[in-house]
Amino acid sequence: MHDWPFFDEEHRAFAAALEAWLAKANVLDDERKADASCRAWVRALADGGWLRACVPGIYGGLRADLDTRTLCLARETLAYRSALADFAFAMQGLGSAPIALFASAELQRRYLPNVVNGRCVTAFALSEREAGSDVAALATRAQRDGETYVIDGEKAWISNAGVADLYVVFARTGAEGARGLSAFAVDAATAGCSAGKRVETISPHPLGGLRFERCRIPASQRIGDEGDGFKIAMGTLDVFRSTVGAAALGFARRALDESVAHARSRRLFGATLGALQLAQGSIAAMATDVDASALLVYRAAWRKDLGAERVTRESAMAKWFATEAAGRVCDRAVQLFGARGVTRGEIVERLYRDVRALRIYEGASEIQQVVIARQVLDVSS
């Protein structure tokens, strides 16, 4: 795949080096100790220099600007090895991207070098109980008070809640609707900011709520102008939705590889599983889903890196297709493994659980279909 025309030599070298590093990496990777494992992965990724992919070159990044193909290659490669490794990398990228893409030079200098060295664990605090897919319905409010803002409200389903050092928080500063939202960089240690109830999921990782009670921050912590919050959120997701597709691709590729190895070695009815035509049909469908996903993911990333201001349609297609396809691939893998496929501790059982949330976060599959259709029809509502 890496010889496809989407990539230059720097991309190919990055992917090969990351694969080689992962083959030797000895990092705590235990979903029963998800918080500790994620912190361990952040430290290891920082020490290995891989978090440099998350920031622009001026602050220690690999390239002058954020490179979407590099982010996608990293997530695909990490997801193939470990869901927690992918999570740790993804959150360093997603949580800091609004600052890298939209914040003042002062905020960039303050936070981005520490994202690279792993001393600042980041989070993207957008969702609320009544505002997940409907971002414009956010109720958390930031009230201007002189040279400060006072934030009140609650966030839900926030990855790295209680673990992060920095939250990028989206809150309402104006009227109802998308145009009344703004974004803020909030240090976790700020008075009035606290982690809420922990949420346990089928693929464990740090996830929970956040509470803001008279949380006062300097006005200089605002990212962009007042009212830019929706634009900042969507601009960030424009990049990172493609990377969600890349993570799905990594899970799917691992499931395919495990299934091929199993089909070649498992014997039944006097032959290998792979000799049975129905098993061959499953392998063919899995391989086609993997290749189609890769083409959509890296087309979207390539167009973004080529200079397209927005790749809303392409990234939504990549995210929708790749995550749905990965679900199909992992389901087929479980079926091919039979009883082993639903046995805890088996790789395909873990992949089956790991891949499911990708169809929901950063815009559920149904939302991606709406986004794509509106882009094709060129309608705004």
Beta strands, then each sheet from edge to edge (+ up, - down):
strand 1: 122-125
strand 2: 141-145
strand 3: 148-159
strand 4: 166-172
strand 5: 181-187
strand 6: 193-198
strand 7: 207-218
strand 8: 222-223
strand 9: 267-268
strand 10: 271-272
sheet 1: 1+ 4+ 5- 8+
sheet 2: 2+ 3- 7+ 6-
sheet 3: 9+ 10-
end
